[in-house]
Structure formats: structure tokens, C-alpha cells
Amino acid sequence: MPADITAAEAPIPEPQIPEPHIVVRNMDIAYGSFVLIRDLDFTIHRGDIFIIMGGSGCGKSSLMRQLIGLKRPARGEVLYQGESFWEASEARRSQLMQRFGILYQQGALWSSMTLAQNVALPLSEYTELSRAEISDLVALKLALVGLAGFDDYYPSEISGGMRKRAGLARAMALDPDVLFFDEPSAGLDPISSKRLDDLILELRDSLGATVVMVTHELPSIFAIANNSVFLDPVSKSMVASGDPHDLLATCQDQRIQDFLTRGGEGPSHE
């Protein structure tokens, strides 16, 4: 700092404005004439851990399908870094989808393949890497999720929590911009669930990826989320969006309060 500028006079850095990564505008989700959810409008910023939450039948998994390109919205659009996904050509949508990593509820591993073969599958399909390069990347991805040395194991030979981590390794194979998780903690004991939450945080920070997750698990929601949308099956609409901690503290809507405090659960105060 120059001698003639005091600390008090030094310019104060402006706070960084989060970069919008995924924007949903005016979206309706319908199956034929049946409207499941309408008027969805929310923004997911780069680096967010974004939770899609709400009661049974509210459209959480259906919204996830619109975001990953499996179903076209009845109305509205999804923008990825300002580019409309559903207005893009089929070839361009395929390119965008290669930047997604998806972890399904049960891991969705091929049972006839080893963990290494499962993780190698997208690399073999979508890259021109040599077998040696793919082998090195597979070992790295498995090591990142704590499965170093399990390359030659089959899914039936490992625990449910390990299968989830192997599925996560496969989801990360192509170094995605966005990781989509569908109920990642389903069927896991509390300790395994906590380990998976910690791993998701570590990977978000190390990869710089945005995470979009469907879950109803309150410990996970309060431990890792910084943004969310709450869907309501009765009104067929989104009730609110934002940090779940802020929603719990400030949102007066009883539906949100009931969901975020059910069973006496809530954010940890440890």
C-alpha cells in the first residue's frame, strides 16, 4: 500500500455477486392434461448445494427430470449459464448433458461390472482417452470417494454406503459442472449418511461444481444446503426458495415450518 494512503482510506473490496448457474423461468410440469406443478421460478448459483424439497407427490423427482433433460416442461425454460436447454438443438443438448453428473437413489451401478468398469463407462463412451489414461482416471475417482483398492469389486460385494460412493465416483467421471443427486442418503444409516454429506461438501469445494439434490432428510438439508426450493402438492406450486436456515427462521408459511421441524428435528446446535 502506498505510504500516502492510510488503512482507513484503502478501497473496500466489493462483495462478490454469485454467478447464476441454472435459472428456471415460468415452468409448468404436466403429464398430459394433468398439471403437477406450475409457475416455477428460481435461480441456482454456481457452487450452491441446492435442495429440492417438499412432501410426497409434490413433484421433486419430476422437477429433477426436467433439469437433467429427461422430460420437456409443459411451459417455461431452463437456462444453463444463460443458454436455454430446451430451445437448443438435440446435438447441443447432448453436449450440455455431458457436463452433468447424476447419482441415482440406489447408485444404479451395473451389477455385472466391477466398480472400475462402472466408473470407466462414461469415459469410454464420451472421450477418446487411451485405456491406460482411463484406468488412471478411474483409480483417481475411486480414491476421491474413499474406495481406493476396490477397483475389482462387484456392487454385490460392498455395502450400500460404498455403492453410493461408487455411484458418485461414476457421476464425477467426466468432471461435471453440475452434480444431480436423487435421495443420496436413502437407505443409509445415520453414520454413513453423515459421511456422504461430508464427502459431497468436499467434492463441491474441490471440483467447484454446483450440486442439485432431491432429499427429505432434514440432517442433510441443514448440514450442507445453502439454497433450496419448497414444492407443495396441494397448491401445485413452489411456496418459497432460499437457504433452508433462513426459511426456518423467517418464513411464516406453516407448510414450511411443519416440514423443517417435523419430528422435533431441525438444524444442529452443536
Secondary structure, DSSP 4 states (H G I P E B T S, - for coil): --TTS-GGGSPPPPPPPPPEEEEEEEEEEEETTEEEEEEEEEEEETT-EEEEEESTTSSHHHHHHHHTTSS--SEEEEEETTEETTTS-HHHHHHHHTTEEEE-TT----TTS-HHHHHHHHHHHH----HHHHHHHHHHHHHHTT-TT-TT--GGGS-HHHHHHHHHHHHTTT--SEEEEESTTTT--HHHHHHHHHHHHHHHHHH--EEEEE---HHHHHHH-SEEEEEETTTTEEEEES-HHHHHHH---HHHHHHHTGGG------
